């Protein structure tokens, strides 16, 4: 099984529970690990058999950068995974990590992160 990874994709977006987050926005980072059988892609050296990372990036961008605002990073993570599973029929397993870099709390923290893994049921 091949793992194709997108690491630290950065976005500025308007998600969060607090009204200020939805108006002012904040910085987010996303990692996406995609697992699939890449045998045909490798043998043929052809992207039509592979999971195209540009299209995978589009899944992230569509959810986190889209017009719909979400309250929870957990929801963002789940929506990215659902879109990836729909888009790539050969995707067997995927893990996403969504990091909110601007955390509006009275504490010192680098970021908060939601991680979810989903596996295709045959």
C-alpha positions in Angstrom: 0.0 0.0 0.0 1.3 3.4 -1.0 1.0 6.5 1.3 0.7 9.8 -0.5 0.9 12.8 1.9 0.2 16.5 1.8 1.9 18.2 4.7 1.2 21.6 6.2 -1.1 23.0 3.6 -1.9 26.5 4.8 -5.1 28.4 4.7 -6.6 31.6 6.1 -10.3 30.9 6.8 -13.3 31.8 8.9 -14.3 29.0 11.1 -15.0 28.8 14.8 -17.5 28.9 17.6 -16.9 32.5 18.5 -18.3 35.3 16.4 -14.9 37.0 16.2 -13.4 33.9 14.6 -16.1 33.9 11.9 -15.4 37.6 11.2 -11.7 38.0 11.6 -10.7 34.5 10.6 -7.5 32.6 11.4 -4.7 30.5 10.1 -5.1 26.7 9.6 -2.8 23.9 8.5 -3.8 20.6 7.2 -2.0 17.3 6.7 -3.7 14.6 4.6 -2.3 11.0 4.3 -3.9 8.9 1.5 -3.3 5.1 1.3 -4.0 3.1 -1.8 -2.7 0.3 -4.0 -0.4 2.2 -6.4 0.7 -0.9 -8.4 -1.0 0.1 -11.6 0.2 3.7 -11.3 3.8 2.6 -10.8 3.8 -0.1 -13.5 2.3 2.3 -16.1 3.9 5.4 -14.7 0.6 7.1 -15.3 -1.3 9.5 -13.1 -4.6 8.2 -14.3 -4.1 5.2 -12.1 -2.8 7.2 -9.2 -4.4 9.5 -6.6 -3.6 12.9 -8.1 -2.3 15.0 -5.2 -3.5 18.2 -6.9 -7.1 16.9 -6.8 -6.6 15.8 -3.2 -5.5 19.3 -2.4 -8.7 20.5 -4.0 -10.7 18.4 -1.4 -8.9 20.2 1.4 -9.3 23.6 -0.2 -13.0 23.1 -1.0 -13.8 22.3 2.6 -11.6 24.7 4.6 -11.5 27.5 2.1 -15.1 27.3 0.9 -18.0 29.5 1.7 -19.5 27.3 4.4 -18.2 28.1 7.8 -17.8 25.4 10.5 -17.8 25.7 14.2 -15.5 22.7 14.9 -12.2 21.6 13.5 -13.5 18.0 14.0 -16.2 18.8 11.4 -13.7 20.2 9.0 -11.5 17.1 9.3 -14.5 14.8 8.7 -15.7 16.7 5.7 -12.3 16.5 4.1 -12.2 12.8 4.6 -15.7 12.3 3.2 -14.9 14.3 0.1 -11.7 12.4 -0.5 -13.4 9.0 -0.2 -16.1 10.2 -2.7 -13.5 11.6 -5.1 -11.1 8.6 -5.1 -12.7 5.1 -5.5 -9.2 3.5 -5.1 -8.6 5.2 -1.8 -8.5 2.5 0.9 -7.6 4.6 4.0 -7.0 8.3 4.8 -5.9 10.3 7.8 -6.3 14.0 8.1 -5.0 16.4 10.7 -6.5 19.9 10.9 -4.5 22.5 13.0 -6.0 25.8 14.1 -3.0 28.0 14.6 -4.8 31.0 16.1 -6.6 29.7 19.2 -8.7 32.4 20.8 -8.2 31.4 24.4 -6.3 33.0 27.3 -3.6 30.5 27.2 -0.3 30.1 25.4 -0.5 27.3 22.9 1.0 26.7 19.4 -2.2 25.2 18.0 -5.0 22.8 18.5 -5.4 19.8 16.2 -8.1 17.3 15.3 -7.1 14.1 13.7 -9.3 11.5 12.1 -8.7 8.3 10.2 -11.3 6.6 7.9 -11.1 3.2 6.1 -13.2 2.2 3.2 -15.6 -0.6 3.9 -15.7 -3.2 1.2 
